[in-house]
Each structure stands twice: as C-alpha cells, then as structure tokens.
Amino acid sequence: MANLKDIRNRIKSVKSIKQVTRAMKMVAAAKLRKSQERMEQARPYARRLEEIIQSLLPSVDRNMLDLLDVRDVKRQAFIVVTSDRGLAGSFNTTIIRKAEQEISVIGKDKCELFCVGRKGRDHFKKRDYQIVEDYIEFWNDLNYSDAIKIGQGVIQRFLSKEVDEIRVVYNYFQSVGSQETIVETLLPVTFSETDSDQPADRIYEPSKEEIITSLVPRHLNIQMWKYLLESYASEQAARMVAMDNATENSGEMIRDLQLQFNKARQASITTEMLEIVGGAEALNA
C-alpha cells in the first residue's frame, strides 16, 4: 500500500488538474455561446441561397459557368476541417477517420488535401498525404475573410482542372452533446432531382443565367463560412463536454484517493498502537 505522503501528493495533483479542467469547461462554454449564435444566424441564409440556385440549375446550360462543370472524377480534393488544439474528446479523430475512409475509395495517390486546422494537417503530413494548403491559428479571430481566403484557393484548383471534384469533411453541430460528421460535395455545384420542379409562371429579372453567374460564387463562399462556423461550434461543444467529464472523473478519483488515504492512515495508527501495547507487555513481563 502506498504511504501517506504519496497519496497526499496524488490528491493534491488531481485537485490541481480538476481546477484546470473546470476552467477549460467554462471557457469552452463561453466560446460556444458566441459561436452558436453566429452559426444559427448563418444557417437560414446559406440554406435559402442553396435552394434558389438548385431551383434554377435544371433550366440553365451548365456549360455557361466553369463552376458547374461536371467531369469524370480522376482526381479529388478534400477539405478536412479539424481544430488547432486537442482536449476535445473524439472531435478530431472522427473527422480524420472519416476523411481517410473517403480517400481510400479513390486512392491516396489521386487525392489532394486542404487541411483546415493543425490536428488534421499534422496527422496527414506524418503519413505523406499530398497537402496543397493548410490553414491554422485563425480560429480565435474567425471571420468571413478567412472563409473567402480558403474558398479562393480551393476554387482555383477546380477551375484549373487540377482536380475534378472537391469534397468537404466537417462536423455538423446538432446539439451540445451531439455532432455529426458530414461529407459534402462543394464543387461542382449540383442539384438533387427533388429540387428540379419549379413553378412555370415564375418570372426572373435579370435572366436565370445572370442570377446563377452572380449567386454561385457567393454560394461557395457562404458554404465555406458555414463549414467553419459549424466546425468551431462543434469543437467548443465537444471540448466543454470532455472537460465536464474530466472534472467529474477528477472528483471521483479524489474521493477514491481520500478513502485510500483514510485506510492507510487507520492502518498506520493501528500498527503504532499494537507496537505500543506490545512494548508495554514486554516491559511488564
């Protein structure tokens, strides 16, 4: 059994860790509130913009805009959105695992990566994946210009025909305790068959072609902004839950160590009493 000093030092260390995890939970909760507000404000606009484009796409010539060009997929690019820091439960590992599964379908040698976040970049760099660009250390000051910057590099890769399809792997925020790993196709812009029906008496001014030409680049920037907001809110939620669990586990560990300390102390006292009684009997003998 460990001596009293060792147990006392362990209790002190666990209490210090508990204070850190509690503080990290509070910081994550504060960041989550702000990021969740921004995410919820962006969702309706992104959804409505996508609906408008999808309603127009079936009735226009896709050859009018290079961003609509559907090709045979020989090379793919993946945008993998992770965080810069850990201590967020399985937030990063699920994204990386999902990305590796998707990449394995077409083959590692036929894929290029745009890594958003340090964790994804470090993982894929160590395993010799082809990383075209990486974007790190911007999450604390996240703004719309970051989405535009990332989007421009990705779009240019598609327009230059160096890749035929661009897909995004990110975490979609459902609730504080639940985030869903999503894989979406960013380029080329496509539509689902269920969205192809539209009212015959609708009049567009200017023309449908002009509207599509104007809205598609804006749609791509908004989509990138959505991916960043969803991922950041999911990261803070995952970190808050992970630190809350760590704080609870620390409390349980402290209780177990305190019980172990009391048992060790009781055993020490009992041993000393037995020694005293034994010594007294030896003197009387």
Secondary structure, DSSP 4 states (H G I P E B T S, - for coil): ---HHHHHHHHHHHHHHHHHHHHHHHHHHHHHHHHHHHHHHHHHHHHHHHHHHHHHGGGS-GGG-GGG-----SSEEEEEE--S---STTHHHHHHHHHHHHHHHH-GGGEEEEEESHHHHHHHHHTT--EEEEE-S-GGG--HHHHHHHHHHHHHHHHTTS-SEEEEEEEEEEETTEEEEEEEEEES----GGG----TT---SS-HHHHHHHHHHHHHHHHHHHHHHHHHHHHHHHHHHHHHHHHHHHHHHHHHHHHHHHHHHHHHHHHHHHHHHHHHHHHH-
